[in-house]
Amino acid sequence: MKKSLLFFSLFLTVAAIAFFNNVEIANTHASGSGIAGLSGSPSDGGNCTSCHGSRVQATPTPWITSNVPVTGYVPGTTYTITAKAASTASGHNSNFGFEVSPQNAAGNVVGTLANIATTGAGSTQISSGEWVTHTKYSYTGTDSNKWSFKWTAPNPGVGAVNFYGSFNCGSGDNSGSAQIYDDSVHIIQSSIPPPACNHYYATLPYTTSFENQWLYDSCTSSDQRQPDTYWKSSIGGTTPDGDDYWHRNDYTGTDWTSPTSGAFTPAAQNGTYCARFHNAPPPAASTGALDLYVNLSSSGTKTISFYVIHNEAYVSPFAFVVELSTDGGKTFSNLYTLPSSQFATWTKETCTTTSTSATAIIRFQCTDKGNIDVGLDNLSITGSPTGIDELATSESLDIYPNPTDGTILNGRFAETSDKDLDVHIYDMMGREVFTKEVRVESGNFSLAFPNGQLKPGMYLFMGISGETRFTKTIIVK
């Protein structure tokens, strides 16, 4: 008798645990997130019926939509994917859940998923980088609910992608009962071929903050190694781990192992992204070069300025150099060598060249060994339209006092009209040290230079109004 009572008591305990566990599972998945691996794909082998024992129905209309063009996705491009669940049936129209996964024919997850929002209506969360689901903030709605997330298309050669999704329409009563729907959408890879392996030359002035999505190298079509069409990664892959190519700092491709290792802060000098040379963790010691093809044919001095960061005091074998080629990359000469191995914060560096090659290559080359990567940001290449000694002065413009103590300059035109004037001041190396737009009223204007912006020396003053340029040489004592 005691054994029977003991068995019966144990049975009730197990049943109670199972009951409350099932209630908790139903509640968690309705108001938390779906279980990873239940998108309804053939590879996953399961969907929302795993917890909600209803039969699966096909969605009445496509519930997975995107802004991928009908011609197919372009590798490396980021798209917005939207999942929408809808039901007006009583008891199935107040709580909604979903799970979506992009997979190829072999059942492998392809591309990269990213949240647009992680809290509030429409927020999503990503599990293991392979499945995207609703959150505890985004499961309620009236008759429908909608979620959006980002998907970055995979490398070339992957082919077609299927987005599989399983949807749950319920009432939030902690029961397993729900309407379950499965949907899938087939997205092809664009048949438009990648650009030919050509070299395009940037014109001056050229600037880049590396913020845009990087392009696949048109010579290899394998990795995103081009900030834009004017760049090439000419050196990389010189160590067994391959962590020696320049990419945008958020890159997670296969030619970077442990892509989060060696990250520096802040991630950019200004904005969100930068160019990053990834060579961590040690003991790797390798070289990567990023080449900019640029037309330097205009006369005068060209100024190359950029910001760099490397917060680690490793002297050897660290090196960061800027080099120039004027013969199509056959030979390079040194323009600048970073004076130190450690830059704890983003630091501006500047170098110049007087080259007039129309097919020049400026190379940013780094060799590193250490725990912290190297960052390059906000590159600018500018040139004065001609050498300072070649510029004629303008008789219609008077600048005074000249010489000046470097705190104030006044200007007076022979004509007494009003106009806007773009002012540019260059030092004797052709580097722009000051720029500002001023308003000329009755032929007069004034400029102030706080904080000692103009050091003692000789400068070129250039004012541009419409198609007319006014130039003067000024001396600061």
Buried (B, 14 or more C-beta within 10 A) or exposed (E): EEEEEEEEEEEEEEEEEEEEEBBEBBBBBBBBBBBBBBBBBEBBEBBBBBBBEBEBEEBEEEBBBBEBEEEBBBBBBBBEBBBBBBBEEEBBBBBBBBBBBBBBEEBEBBBBBBBBBEEEBBBBBBBEEBBBBBBBBBBBBEBBBBBBBBBBBBBBEBEEBBBBBBBBBBBBBBBBEBBBBBBBBEBEBBEEEBBEEEBEBBEBEBEBBBBEEBBBBBBEBBBBBBBBBBBBBBBBBBBEBBBBBBBBBBBEBEBBBEBEBBBBEBBBBEEEBBBBBBBBEEEBBBBBBBBBBBBBBBBBBBBBBBBBBBBBEBEEEBBBBBBBBBEEBEEBEEBBEBEEBBBEEBBEBEBBBEBBBEBBBBBBBBBBBBBBBBBBBBBBBBBBBBBBEEBEEBEEBBBEEBEBEBBEBBBBBEEEEEBEBBBBBBBBEBBBBBEEEBEBEEBEBEBEBEEEEBEEEEBBBBBBBEEEBBBBBBEBE
